Structure formats: structure tokens, C-alpha cells
Amino acid sequence: MTIPTLISEYQNKVTVTKLKKMYSTLTNAYSLYLVDNNSTGRLERTEADAVKAFEVFKPYLKLSRDCGTDTGESCGIY
């Protein structure tokens, strides 16, 4: 194996690990929401509903920053 191949495989593993962590965090937040609201819950799939869903999940997430709908430099994301 070459160094670029090893680096690529490592980067893929890091990405998969991060995605699994995010999935776990969101699943946990959703479960806590359902318990707190005695709900079986069903979230819609429109942009407005995505914003509402974020507001619902926000108390269950440990956020370092909430940029709302801002992206890019205005939120410090490059």
C-alpha cells in the first residue's frame, strides 16, 4: 500500500466515525423529545418543518454555536 492510499482510507474511517456520532446524537435527541412529549412523533420534510425540528431538538443537543439559517463567513464557517 502507498501512503496516499493509507491516508485516504484513514480519512474515510474518520468521516464514517463522525457520521455515526452525529446519527447517534440526533437519534438520542429525538428519543428524548418523544419521551418528554409523550409522543410517537412524526416530523415532516419541508424546510419550514426542518427549522421547527431543529428548535425541538435544540434543548437536547450540546451546541457550541447556533447560526440559525446563516452560513458561511457570517457564522464563522468557511
C-alpha positions as a Python dict, from the first residue, in 0.01 Angstrom:
ca = {
    (1, 'M'): (0, 0, 0),
    (2, 'T'): (109, 352, -69),
    (3, 'I'): (95, 649, 166),
    (4, 'P'): (-185, 825, -31),
    (5, 'T'): (-396, 507, -13),
    (6, 'L'): (-342, 480, 363),
    (7, 'I'): (-428, 847, 413),
    (8, 'S'): (-744, 811, 204),
    (9, 'E'): (-856, 504, 399),
    (10, 'Y'): (-788, 683, 727),
    (11, 'Q'): (-988, 989, 616),
    (12, 'N'): (-1278, 764, 514),
    (13, 'K'): (-1276, 596, 856),
    (14, 'V'): (-1272, 936, 1029),
    (15, 'T'): (-1567, 1054, 821),
    (16, 'V'): (-1767, 738, 892),
    (17, 'T'): (-1695, 772, 1264),
    (18, 'K'): (-1814, 1135, 1263),
    (19, 'L'): (-2131, 1044, 1076),
    (20, 'K'): (-2207, 762, 1321),
    (21, 'K'): (-2158, 1004, 1612),
    (22, 'M'): (-2393, 1261, 1456),
    (23, 'Y'): (-2654, 996, 1383),
    (24, 'S'): (-2632, 874, 1741),
    (25, 'T'): (-2663, 1229, 1877),
    (26, 'L'): (-2970, 1308, 1664),
    (27, 'T'): (-3133, 974, 1743),
    (28, 'N'): (-3080, 1036, 2113),
    (29, 'A'): (-3223, 1390, 2088),
    (30, 'Y'): (-3529, 1258, 1903),
    (31, 'S'): (-3582, 984, 2162),
    (32, 'L'): (-3561, 1237, 2447),
    (33, 'Y'): (-3809, 1461, 2266),
    (34, 'L'): (-4055, 1173, 2227),
    (35, 'V'): (-4028, 1082, 2595),
    (36, 'D'): (-4069, 1442, 2713),
    (37, 'N'): (-4373, 1496, 2490),
    (38, 'N'): (-4541, 1155, 2529),
    (39, 'S'): (-4539, 1126, 2154),
    (40, 'T'): (-4476, 871, 1886),
    (41, 'G'): (-4386, 1173, 1673),
    (42, 'R'): (-4367, 1222, 1302),
    (43, 'L'): (-4160, 1504, 1156),
    (44, 'E'): (-4246, 1649, 817),
    (45, 'R'): (-3990, 1704, 543),
    (46, 'T'): (-4031, 2066, 434),
    (47, 'E'): (-3773, 2336, 500),
    (48, 'A'): (-4003, 2511, 749),
    (49, 'D'): (-4056, 2182, 931),
    (50, 'A'): (-3680, 2122, 937),
    (51, 'V'): (-3637, 2457, 1113),
    (52, 'K'): (-3913, 2361, 1359),
    (53, 'A'): (-3749, 2023, 1415),
    (54, 'F'): (-3419, 2193, 1496),
    (55, 'E'): (-3595, 2414, 1750),
    (56, 'V'): (-3749, 2100, 1903),
    (57, 'F'): (-3412, 1920, 1920),
    (58, 'K'): (-3207, 2221, 2033),
    (59, 'P'): (-3267, 2166, 2408),
    (60, 'Y'): (-3138, 1810, 2373),
    (61, 'L'): (-2818, 1899, 2186),
    (62, 'K'): (-2492, 2038, 2320),
    (63, 'L'): (-2433, 2320, 2073),
    (64, 'S'): (-2118, 2528, 2067),
    (65, 'R'): (-2282, 2775, 1827),
    (66, 'D'): (-2628, 2825, 1675),
    (67, 'C'): (-2608, 3015, 1349),
    (68, 'G'): (-2974, 2972, 1267),
    (69, 'T'): (-3004, 2974, 891),
    (70, 'D'): (-2683, 3176, 842),
    (71, 'T'): (-2396, 3001, 669),
    (72, 'G'): (-2052, 3089, 554),
    (73, 'E'): (-1836, 3364, 699),
    (74, 'S'): (-2122, 3534, 886),
    (75, 'C'): (-2129, 3232, 1115),
    (76, 'G'): (-1758, 3162, 1119),
    (77, 'I'): (-1792, 2862, 885),
    (78, 'Y'): (-1559, 2868, 587),
}
